[in-house]
């Protein structure tokens, strides 16, 4: 179903189809499995904690659960997580990349740098996975294998949090296993994180993400802005038009844009938050003409 329109000069130029699970009322197919991509990361972090991960600093849980933008403070923390586990960046098995943040990327290239694994936006998750392996004396070379004890433990935790079986296992963009869930299961899992008992693994992940939103994404990223502005809100976006959010006392939302278009994700999310009575900052997805704003992406109710 159509859940977003692209307006250019007052004319509907394009539309995006998708599905939305929301406590305020769902639309589309919220029962069939999707790959939540990086929206799974907080759930994977819970799996690491259940498997014995002991973070050197609880704020590391925000980075491990995030998709960082490769800013210097992100990269430094990834190195510190690895060093605390007695590992170097050569242990990472995510692909080499450049920082997602434009300013960080430009500065890195200006100083002669090139793509590196530690700069990849999923390197925090990978560092957490490696630290979990070291804590259990599990092999580190094969930590991305779905049959590895680490990945088996993570899959068990994800299924438990979602309250449903994992429908499929694929390879994420970073090389780690990606686990298919329904939007209903994804939203259920996020709500469990924010409503869990203080001090539990689930609540620790939610609390650290909300306390350190700049570690979850980038300085001006949508997830960061929302968590910094709305008390209690937990958010994590994923590739291919996925995002999941939970707010204690209000409910949970999980969105999938069918064509994977990222521009429709935030406008739809903000509209759904409004339905839940959650006041969020305005984050507009602008359409440009001649270098100037001439339209925007808007949600369709």
Order of alpha helices (4+ residues) and beta strands (2+ residues): beta-beta-beta-alpha-alpha-alpha-alpha-alpha-alpha-beta-beta-alpha-alpha-alpha-alpha-beta-beta-beta-alpha-beta-beta
